[in-house]
């Protein structure tokens, strides 16, 4: 199926690895131009039709600088994928999670999205069209627990913001949707200092055992791949789904048994 993304201009945050890198490759496969922002860009450098922008998206002006680069270079902006984010497992629960740690999660997982969206809305409104896809998480609504309490709060804010913006800017041709992955085979879960390793150290088991325990609750018996998440994001970015907005799509291998 032609997703009608050829020569469209997309900005992807957190694009150097994991889901963000997979999204960048998926958009390229559809013929889009990608302005890819990340703290480091070694995986992006030299890719055809990709402008790799080393940028600290946690700074107050970082997201706007990335969006401005896209508009300055291409004269328009058709797609924004807010992917940048991170989680720190809170092994001491709510009472052991400080205000500063909540603030870190909100800055990393919510304000980066908020600022990039604010910057992108200007050019999108000017041209009368645009698609924004925000990467949220099942932690925003599914069995929130103390280990991810600040991350879940931040991702819940992303979902709420997305639904509000979909209502406000839908009449101007702007669509805003979310994708909420469950466990994905990226460094966030499986890498050094990732979720599996952190939980393993806190509970006295190895990271592989933690991964196996997580897999046991997934109907498909495996984590989602970054490419699978990227396929869903790319479809939502497409005008093929021009009347889909304000929706939070879950991709979790059947982790969630009820909706």
C-alpha positions as CSV (number, residue, x, y, z in Angstrom):
1,X,0.0,0.0,0.0
2,X,1.3,3.5,-0.9
3,X,1.1,5.6,2.3
4,X,1.4,8.8,0.2
5,X,4.4,9.9,2.2
6,X,6.8,10.4,-0.7
7,X,8.6,13.8,-0.4
8,X,6.8,14.6,2.8
9,X,8.9,16.2,5.5
10,X,9.0,14.5,8.9
11,X,10.7,15.4,12.2
12,X,11.6,12.5,14.5
13,X,12.9,13.0,18.0
14,X,15.1,10.5,19.8
15,X,15.9,9.2,16.3
16,X,19.4,7.7,16.8
17,X,18.3,4.3,18.1
18,X,15.4,2.0,19.2
19,X,11.9,3.0,18.1
20,X,13.1,6.4,16.8
21,X,15.7,4.9,14.5
22,X,13.1,2.3,13.2
23,X,10.6,5.1,12.5
24,X,13.3,7.1,10.6
25,X,14.0,4.0,8.4
26,X,10.3,3.3,7.9
27,X,9.6,6.9,6.8
28,X,12.6,6.8,4.4
29,X,11.2,3.6,2.9
30,X,8.1,5.5,2.1
31,X,10.1,8.2,0.3
32,X,9.9,10.9,3.0
33,X,12.6,13.4,4.1
34,X,13.5,13.0,7.7
35,X,15.0,15.6,10.0
36,X,16.2,13.4,12.8
37,X,17.1,14.8,16.2
38,X,19.0,13.1,19.0
39,X,21.7,13.8,21.5
40,X,24.1,11.7,19.3
41,X,23.7,10.9,15.6
42,X,26.2,8.1,14.8
43,X,23.5,5.8,13.4
44,X,21.9,8.6,11.3
45,X,25.0,10.2,9.8
46,X,25.3,9.6,6.1
47,X,21.7,8.3,5.5
48,X,20.2,9.5,2.3
49,X,17.3,12.0,2.7
50,X,18.1,12.3,6.4
51,X,19.2,15.4,8.1
52,X,20.8,14.3,11.3
53,X,20.7,17.1,14.0
54,X,22.6,16.6,17.2
55,X,20.5,18.4,19.8
56,X,19.7,18.2,23.5
57,X,15.9,17.9,23.4
58,X,15.8,18.4,27.2
59,X,16.7,22.0,26.9
60,X,13.8,24.5,26.6
61,X,14.8,25.5,23.0
62,X,16.1,22.2,21.7
63,X,12.8,20.9,20.2
64,X,12.1,24.2,18.6
65,X,15.6,24.3,17.0
66,X,15.0,20.9,15.5
67,X,11.6,21.9,14.0
68,X,13.1,25.1,12.7
69,X,15.9,23.2,11.0
70,X,13.2,21.2,9.1
71,X,11.3,24.2,8.0
72,X,14.4,26.2,7.0
73,X,15.7,23.3,4.9
74,X,12.5,22.0,3.3
75,X,10.0,24.9,3.6
76,X,7.3,22.8,5.3
77,X,6.6,20.2,8.0
78,X,4.1,17.4,7.4
79,X,4.8,14.9,10.2
80,X,6.1,15.1,13.8
81,X,7.0,12.0,15.7
82,X,7.6,12.7,19.4
83,X,9.6,9.6,20.3
84,X,12.3,10.8,22.7
85,X,11.9,9.5,26.2
86,X,13.4,7.4,29.0
87,X,12.5,5.6,32.2
88,X,14.3,5.1,35.4
89,X,13.0,2.3,37.6
90,X,12.2,3.5,41.1
91,X,13.1,0.6,43.3
92,X,12.1,2.5,46.5
93,X,8.5,3.1,45.4
94,X,6.5,6.4,45.7
95,X,7.9,7.5,49.0
96,X,11.4,7.0,47.7
97,X,10.8,9.0,44.5
98,X,11.7,12.6,45.0
99,X,10.2,15.8,43.5
100,X,13.3,16.1,41.4
101,X,12.9,12.6,40.0
102,X,9.3,13.3,39.1
103,X,10.5,16.5,37.5
104,X,13.1,14.6,35.5
105,X,10.5,12.2,34.1
106,X,8.1,15.0,33.2
107,X,10.9,17.0,31.5
108,X,12.1,13.9,29.6
109,X,8.8,12.3,28.7
110,X,6.3,15.1,28.6
111,X,7.9,18.5,28.1
112,X,10.1,17.4,25.2
113,X,6.8,16.3,23.5
114,X,5.0,19.5,24.5
115,X,7.7,21.8,23.2
116,X,8.2,20.0,19.9
117,X,4.5,20.0,19.3
118,X,4.2,23.7,20.1
119,X,6.9,24.5,17.6
120,X,5.5,22.2,14.9
121,X,1.9,23.6,15.1
122,X,3.0,26.9,13.6
123,X,4.1,25.6,10.2
124,X,1.4,22.9,10.1
125,X,-1.3,25.5,10.7
126,X,0.1,27.7,8.1
127,X,-0.1,25.0,5.5
128,X,-3.4,23.7,6.8
129,X,-2.3,20.1,7.4
130,X,-0.1,17.9,9.5
131,X,0.1,14.7,11.5
132,X,1.6,14.4,15.0
133,X,2.3,11.0,16.5
134,X,3.3,10.8,20.1
135,X,4.9,7.7,21.6
136,X,3.3,7.1,24.9
137,X,3.2,3.8,26.8
138,X,0.9,1.2,28.3
139,X,2.3,2.5,31.6
140,X,0.1,5.5,31.1
141,X,-3.0,3.5,32.0
142,X,-2.3,-0.2,32.5
143,X,-1.6,-1.4,36.1
144,X,0.6,1.5,37.0
145,X,3.1,0.5,39.7
146,X,5.6,2.2,42.0
147,X,8.6,1.2,39.9
148,X,7.5,3.4,37.0
149,X,5.3,5.8,38.8
150,X,6.9,9.0,37.5
151,X,7.2,7.6,33.9
152,X,3.5,6.6,33.9
153,X,2.4,10.0,35.1
154,X,4.4,11.7,32.3
155,X,3.1,9.3,29.6
156,X,-0.4,9.8,30.9
157,X,0.1,13.5,30.4
158,X,1.2,12.9,26.8
159,X,-2.0,10.9,26.1
160,X,-4.2,13.6,27.7
161,X,-2.4,16.4,25.8
162,X,-2.7,14.5,22.5
163,X,-6.5,14.1,22.9
164,X,-6.9,17.7,23.8
165,X,-4.9,18.9,20.8
166,X,-6.7,16.6,18.5
167,X,-10.0,18.3,19.4
168,X,-8.6,21.9,19.2
169,X,-6.7,21.6,15.9
170,X,-8.7,18.9,14.1
171,X,-10.8,21.6,12.3
172,X,-7.5,23.2,11.0
173,X,-6.4,19.9,9.4
174,X,-4.0,18.7,12.1
175,X,-4.2,15.2,13.4
176,X,-2.8,14.1,16.7
177,X,-2.5,10.5,17.8
178,X,-0.6,8.3,20.3
179,X,1.0,4.9,20.1
180,X,1.4,3.1,23.4
181,X,3.9,0.2,23.2
182,X,4.2,-2.5,25.8
183,X,7.6,-4.1,26.2
184,X,9.8,-3.5,23.1
185,X,13.1,-5.1,22.4
186,X,15.2,-2.0,22.8
187,X,17.9,-0.8,25.1
188,X,15.3,0.8,27.3
189,X,14.2,-2.7,28.4
190,X,17.1,-5.0,27.5
191,X,20.2,-2.8,27.4
192,X,22.8,-2.0,30.0
193,X,21.0,-0.3,33.0
194,X,17.7,-1.1,31.3
195,X,14.5,-2.2,32.9
196,X,15.4,-5.9,33.1
197,X,18.8,-5.3,34.5
198,X,17.6,-2.8,37.1
199,X,14.7,-4.9,38.3
200,X,17.0,-7.9,38.4
201,X,19.6,-6.3,40.6
202,X,16.8,-5.0,42.9
203,X,15.2,-8.5,43.2
204,X,18.3,-10.7,43.2
205,X,17.7,-12.4,39.8
206,X,19.4,-12.0,36.5
207,X,18.1,-9.8,33.7
208,X,17.2,-12.7,31.5
209,X,14.9,-14.1,34.2
210,X,13.2,-10.7,34.4
211,X,12.7,-10.7,30.6
212,X,11.3,-14.3,30.7
213,X,8.9,-13.3,33.5
214,X,7.7,-10.3,31.4
215,X,7.3,-12.4,28.3
216,X,5.2,-14.9,30.3
217,X,2.3,-12.3,30.5
218,X,2.4,-11.5,26.8
219,X,-0.1,-13.5,24.6
220,X,2.3,-13.7,21.6
221,X,5.1,-14.8,23.9
222,X,7.6,-12.1,22.8
223,X,8.3,-8.4,23.0
224,X,7.3,-6.2,20.1
225,X,10.1,-5.2,17.7
226,X,11.0,-1.5,17.1
227,X,10.1,-2.1,13.4
228,X,6.6,-3.2,14.3
229,X,6.0,-0.1,16.4
230,X,7.5,2.0,13.6
231,X,5.0,0.5,11.1
232,X,2.1,1.6,13.2
233,X,3.5,5.1,13.7
234,X,4.2,5.4,10.0
235,X,0.6,4.4,9.1
236,X,-0.8,7.0,11.5
237,X,1.4,9.6,10.0
238,X,-0.1,8.8,6.6
239,X,-3.0,10.6,5.0
240,X,-4.4,7.1,4.4
241,X,-5.8,7.5,7.9
242,X,-6.9,11.1,7.4
243,X,-9.9,10.8,9.6
244,X,-8.2,9.2,12.6
245,X,-7.3,11.6,15.4
246,X,-7.3,11.7,19.1
247,X,-6.7,7.9,19.4
248,X,-4.2,6.0,21.5
249,X,-3.2,2.8,19.7
250,X,-1.8,0.0,21.8
251,X,0.8,-2.4,20.5
252,X,1.7,-4.9,23.3
253,X,1.4,-8.5,22.0
254,X,-1.7,-9.0,24.0
255,X,-0.3,-7.9,27.3
256,X,-3.5,-6.0,28.1
257,X,-6.4,-8.4,28.4
258,X,-9.2,-5.8,28.7
259,X,-9.8,-2.4,27.2
